[in-house]
Structures are given as structure tokens and as C-alpha cells.
Amino acid sequence: MAEDFQDIIAGSNGLMSATDGNAVFTRHTASNRAVFQLRPRNGAEVELVLQRDPKTLRWTYVGDDERSQLSSQRQTVLDLFTVHETIDGLTVARTLGCTNDNARKHLSEMAKAGQIVRTARGTYGPATPTADDEAGDDLAA
């Protein structure tokens, strides 16, 4: 995905500068979650995470932070760290109701994405914040 969401908009920069604002609605194929990004000419940029209800076909606001963009399964895995220091495939399989192989694959994908870290063979822990993340928290306080 493009670093600046406006790079996704087709056309010249002249077209975008002629508008009062630009909006992009993106989602992965077959996903019920989407990100709506809005950049008005004279306002703050907004990024909202929306979730589609398959029964009503309506979109509802979920959040605006990075974690709200994760699938419900990944959020459930991250929630396990409030109870356990480390987790393994079996714990995730029991929690998500999937096979141990699928759980291990899921953990591996989350580790590659930097959402968790591998602490030992088959065992994972929460991702530690980077120095940049901690500096950002200090600025926000």
C-alpha cells in the first residue's frame, strides 16, 4: 500500500489540488473491515476503521488506532497476553477453535508482521515497543 493514501487516487496531482478534500475507502478482498481515510483541504486528516455487518450490509465505526485495523482473530491472540506471558499454538488453537497447525501458521504470520515476537521454538510473546514508539508516547503525555 502507498505511504501517502493520496498516491492511490488515480489521475494527476492537479485534479487532487482542485478538490476541497480527498477520501479513500480501502479493504482487502473478502474482508469485513475497511479503512476510510479523509484529507480535507483545511482540516486534520482522519483515518477511521469500519466494519461491515454481513446481515444488514451497513458499515459501523470500529476505531481509529492501529489495533482496531487487525482482524478479530489477531485481536483475540493479542488479548491472550493479558493472561499469559507467552503463548503457543495449542493455546491459540483452543482459544480460536482451530487446528494446531492453523494456529501456528497464524502466530508465525503475526510474528512476521511485528505484532508478536518469537521467544523460543513454538512460543511467542508480546512485541516490545520500539524506541520510536516510546518517544511518541512521551510526546503525547
PyMOL commands that set and color helices and strands:
alter all, ss='L'
color gray80, all
select helices_A, chain A and resi 5-8+13-17+67-69+72-82+89-96+100-112+131-140
alter helices_A, ss='H'
color red, helices_A
select strands_A, chain A and resi 21-26+33-40+46-52+59-63+87-88+116-120+123-126
alter strands_A, ss='S'
color yellow, strands_A
deselect
rebuild
show_as cartoon
